[in-house]
Amino acid sequence: MLNTGYGNSGFYNAAVNNTGIFVTGVMSSGFFNFGTGNSGLLVSGNGLSGFFKNLFG
């Protein structure tokens, strides 16, 4: 719902490698994302997508 694939859309995003709101990082998309290729809400990791996740893959 909030995430769609790898580094795609997170929260209020609808494209690849796009930025949403208060996004910090490279290839990050979503809401308050910090990292590379992350998408979702408050997601921290690499190429991860989800809601309040703190995983690294």
C-alpha positions, 0 to 999 in steps of 0.5 A: 500500500505504502510501498511498491518494490525496490526504491520505487514509491513509498509514501505519496510517491509515484515513480522510481528514485523520486523524492516525497516529503522530507526525504534524505538520502540517495534514491530514497522515496517516501516519507521521512526515509533515510538511506539508499534505495529506501521506500516507505515511512520511516524506513531505515536500510538499503533497498528496503520497503515497509512501515517503520522497518529497521532491517538491512538487506 
